[in-house]
Amino acid sequence: MAKEDIKREDKALAQYGIIYLSGDIDTASAETICKEIIEHNIKGDVSQMQMIINSPGGSCTAGFSIIDIMEWSRIPIYTTGLGMIASMGLMVFMTGEKEHRVITPRTSILSHRYTAVTHGNHSQLIAGRKEEDMMHERGVQHYLTYSNVKDPFAGCGYLAHTGGSCEIWPCGHC
């Protein structure tokens, strides 16, 4: 499908307040989604937005920019997970209006501890570690705010949801 056709389809969805997040969350996808949310808030053309998410996750900073805009929005944002919502994709999904979050029956869900790789000289490693600790704390606080999970990263494993049931899958590192 040509880029022009995709843009035309996205515009048609936007008319109805539908935001589609598919693929990796990066600065480009976050910018597009944040602009759509801001635009709907400025125009006041919809009573609610529906964000449909099929994402394996991606950049934490890009994902948290989407989350910040979702929290800022005066217009409620409902979320639907389909295909896969994992990692930062799950965090964005969780930010949707409570009681208006839907997971389709064949959606796979994956949650895991924050991971990062830092390299550089000693001071860069120290600064990187501080940022990693802050990012981890943001993730924990997000789970505590938007879910019933009391200790999101207790034990070692992945929270997995397939076909209506949740279970912890061992990570294989312990």
N, C-alpha and C positions, 0 to 999 in steps of 0.2 A: 504494500500500500504506500502511495506517495506521501511525503511529509505534508503536503497541502491538504490531502484528504484526511489525514489524522488530525490536523489543526481544525479543520471544518467540523469533524465529529466531536472534538473536545469542546468547541464553541457551542455546538448543539446541546451537549450534556450540561454545560455551564448555565445555559438558559434556565434549566430546571434545578439548579443548585447541586448538581451531581459532580463530584470531584473524583477522578479515578487515579489512584496511585498504584502503579504496577512496576515491578523491577526494583533494582537497587535504589536506596535512598542516598542521594548525593546532593551536592550544592545546587545543581541544575534542577533536579526534580523538586527539591525543597523550595527553591525560588518560585517555580511555577505554581506550586500548591499554595504557598503563602500569598502570592499575588492574587490568586483566585479568591481566597478567603477574604482578603482585604477588600477586593473589588465588590464582593457581595455585601460586605458590611457598609461600604460607602454608598452603593446604589440602593440598598435596602429592598432588593427585588425579589427576595425569597424569604419564607418564614422559617425554614431550616435548610441545612445543607446535608447531603448524604455523601460521605466519603467511602468509596469502595476500595479496599486494600488487598492487593495480591503482591506481597513483597517479602523477599528473604532477609530484609534489613539493609544495613549499610552504615553510613557515617553517623556517629552519635551526635556530633555538633549539628549536622544538617537535620537529623531527626528531631533534636530538641528545638530547633528553630520552628519546625512545623508545630510541635507541641505547644510552644509559647504562643504562637499565633492562634491555635485552636482555643487555648485558654482565654486569650484576649477577646476573641470573637463575641459580639453581642448576640449573634445568630447561633442557635444551637447547632452542633455538628453531630449527626448520627454516623455510626461506623458499621460497615459490613466487611467481614473477613471472608475471603474465598481463595481457593487454591492453596496458598501458603501465607501465613503471617508469622514471621519469625524475627527474633532479635529486635531491632529498632522498629520494624514493621509492626510487631506486637505492641510495643510501647505507644506508637501512634494510635493504633486501634483502641487501646485501653483508655485513651484520652477522650474518646467519644462520649456523648451524653449517657449517663447511667440509665439503664432501662431501655436504651436505644442502641445497644451494641448487639449485632447479630453475627453469628458464625455459621456458615453454610455447612451441611452435613459432611462433606468430603474435604473440609479445610484441615490442613496440617498446621499445628502451632508448635513453635519451638522457642523456648526461653533459655537463656544461659547467662552465666556471669560475664561481666564486662571483660573484654580482652583487648590488649594493646601491645604494640612492639615499640620500644623506644631505643634510639641509638644516638650517639653523639659524645661530646666530652663530658667530664664529670658534672659540671654545672647544668648542662642540658639534660643529663640523666636525672638529676635531682628535681629539676623543674618539670620534667616529663612525668616523674613519679607523682608529684603533687597534683598535676592535672589528672592523671589516671585515678588517684584516690578521690578527687572531687567528682569525676565522671561516675565512678562507682557509687558514690553517695547519692548523686542525682538519680541514678537508676533505682536504688533501693527506695528512696523517698517517693519516686513515681509509683512504684509497686504498692507502697503503703497507702498512698493517696487514692489510687484508682482501682484497687483490687481488694479482695478479701484475704489475700495471701499475707500472713503475718511475718514470715521470714523467707523472702523470695529466693534466697540463695543458700538455704540451709542444706547441708549435705553436699554431696558432689554428684551432679547429674543435670539432666535437662528436663524441663517440664514439657511434656509432649501431649498433644490432644489430637486424636484421630477418631473420627466417627462418633463423637459424643462422649468419650471418656478421657479423663486426664490421668497421666501416670508419670512417674519419674523414671527416666532412662539413665542408667549409669553412664558416666562420661568415659570410662575406660582408662582413666589416669590414676585411679585409686586402687 
